Amino acid sequence: MELIGYCKSCNKELYCQNGFFVGVIHDDQTISCTSCSEKAAADAHTQENGGKPRTS
């Protein structure tokens, strides 16, 4: 495993495992862990729906 950097939201260490980055690279070249990225996507979806949570 190779340390790539730190999540922009929670500061968790993010690694490359078996040649694959475990996380999300944003357009502004910052990186986030999958947990923070999923939470941000869910929060954005809630805001788009007028505060209603996602129903799956």
DRENRODREN-827938 format. One record per residue: residue in three letters; x, y, z of N, C-alpha, C in turn. Coordinates in nm, 2 decimals. Example, Ala and Ser with C-alpha at 12.3 -4.5 7.8 and 13.67 -1.06 7.14 Angstrom:
// residues 2
ALA;1.32;-0.57;0.78;1.23;-0.45;0.78;1.32;-0.33;0.78
SER;1.28;-0.22;0.71;1.37;-0.11;0.71;1.29;0.00;0.79
END
This chain:
// residues 56
MET;0.09;-0.12;0.00;0.00;0.00;0.00;0.09;0.12;0.00
GLU;0.04;0.22;-0.07;0.12;0.35;-0.08;0.03;0.46;-0.04
LEU;0.08;0.54;0.06;0.00;0.66;0.10;0.00;0.76;-0.01
ILE;-0.12;0.80;-0.05;-0.14;0.90;-0.15;-0.17;1.04;-0.10
GLY;-0.24;1.05;0.01;-0.27;1.18;0.07;-0.38;1.16;0.18
TYR;-0.45;1.27;0.21;-0.54;1.27;0.32;-0.68;1.33;0.27
CYS;-0.79;1.27;0.32;-0.92;1.32;0.29;-0.94;1.46;0.32
LYS;-0.99;1.54;0.23;-1.01;1.68;0.25;-1.11;1.71;0.36
SER;-1.20;1.61;0.40;-1.30;1.64;0.50;-1.27;1.59;0.64
CYS;-1.22;1.46;0.64;-1.19;1.40;0.78;-1.05;1.38;0.80
ASN;-0.96;1.41;0.71;-0.81;1.39;0.72;-0.77;1.25;0.73
LYS;-0.85;1.15;0.69;-0.81;1.01;0.70;-0.70;0.99;0.59
GLU;-0.61;0.90;0.62;-0.50;0.86;0.53;-0.57;0.78;0.41
LEU;-0.53;0.82;0.29;-0.58;0.75;0.17;-0.47;0.68;0.09
TYR;-0.49;0.56;0.05;-0.39;0.47;0.00;-0.42;0.42;-0.14
CYS;-0.32;0.38;-0.21;-0.33;0.30;-0.34;-0.31;0.16;-0.29
GLN;-0.41;0.07;-0.33;-0.40;-0.07;-0.30;-0.40;-0.15;-0.43
ASN;-0.30;-0.23;-0.45;-0.29;-0.32;-0.57;-0.31;-0.23;-0.70
GLY;-0.25;-0.11;-0.70;-0.26;-0.02;-0.82;-0.38;0.06;-0.83
PHE;-0.47;0.05;-0.74;-0.60;0.13;-0.74;-0.61;0.22;-0.63
PHE;-0.65;0.35;-0.66;-0.67;0.45;-0.55;-0.80;0.42;-0.48
VAL;-0.79;0.41;-0.35;-0.91;0.39;-0.26;-0.96;0.52;-0.21
GLY;-1.05;0.58;-0.29;-1.10;0.71;-0.26;-1.16;0.78;-0.38
VAL;-1.18;0.91;-0.37;-1.24;0.99;-0.48;-1.15;1.11;-0.51
ILE;-1.12;1.13;-0.64;-1.05;1.25;-0.68;-1.15;1.35;-0.74
HIS;-1.15;1.47;-0.68;-1.24;1.57;-0.73;-1.19;1.66;-0.84
ASP;-1.27;1.73;-0.91;-1.23;1.82;-1.02;-1.12;1.91;-0.98
ASP;-1.12;1.96;-0.85;-1.02;2.06;-0.81;-0.89;1.99;-0.76
GLN;-0.88;1.85;-0.79;-0.77;1.77;-0.76;-0.75;1.74;-0.61
THR;-0.85;1.77;-0.53;-0.85;1.73;-0.39;-0.90;1.59;-0.38
ILE;-0.88;1.52;-0.27;-0.92;1.38;-0.26;-1.00;1.36;-0.13
SER;-1.09;1.27;-0.14;-1.18;1.23;-0.02;-1.19;1.08;-0.01
CYS;-1.21;1.04;0.12;-1.24;0.90;0.14;-1.38;0.87;0.09
THR;-1.41;0.74;0.06;-1.54;0.70;0.01;-1.65;0.74;0.11
SER;-1.63;0.73;0.24;-1.73;0.76;0.33;-1.77;0.91;0.32
CYS;-1.68;1.00;0.32;-1.71;1.14;0.31;-1.77;1.17;0.18
SER;-1.72;1.11;0.07;-1.77;1.14;-0.06;-1.92;1.09;-0.07
GLU;-1.95;0.98;-0.02;-2.09;0.93;-0.02;-2.18;1.02;0.07
LYS;-2.13;1.06;0.18;-2.21;1.15;0.27;-2.23;1.28;0.20
ALA;-2.13;1.34;0.13;-2.15;1.46;0.06;-2.25;1.45;-0.06
ALA;-2.25;1.33;-0.13;-2.34;1.31;-0.23;-2.49;1.30;-0.18
ALA;-2.50;1.23;-0.07;-2.63;1.22;0.00;-2.69;1.35;0.04
ASP;-2.60;1.43;0.10;-2.64;1.57;0.15;-2.68;1.65;0.03
ALA;-2.60;1.64;-0.08;-2.64;1.72;-0.20;-2.77;1.68;-0.26
HIS;-2.80;1.55;-0.26;-2.93;1.50;-0.31;-3.04;1.55;-0.22
THR;-3.02;1.55;-0.09;-3.12;1.60;0.01;-3.15;1.74;-0.02
GLN;-3.05;1.82;-0.05;-3.07;1.97;-0.07;-3.14;1.99;-0.21
GLU;-3.12;1.90;-0.30;-3.18;1.91;-0.43;-3.33;1.88;-0.42
ASN;-3.37;1.79;-0.33;-3.50;1.75;-0.31;-3.58;1.83;-0.20
GLY;-3.53;1.95;-0.18;-3.60;2.04;-0.08;-3.59;1.99;0.06
GLY;-3.49;1.92;0.10;-3.47;1.87;0.24;-3.52;1.73;0.26
LYS;-3.58;1.67;0.16;-3.63;1.53;0.18;-3.51;1.43;0.16
PRO;-3.50;1.33;0.25;-3.39;1.24;0.24;-3.41;1.15;0.11
ARG;-3.31;1.08;0.07;-3.31;0.99;-0.04;-3.39;0.87;-0.01
THR;-3.47;0.83;-0.10;-3.55;0.70;-0.08;-3.50;0.60;-0.18
SER;-3.45;0.49;-0.14;-3.39;0.39;-0.23;-3.48;0.27;-0.23
END
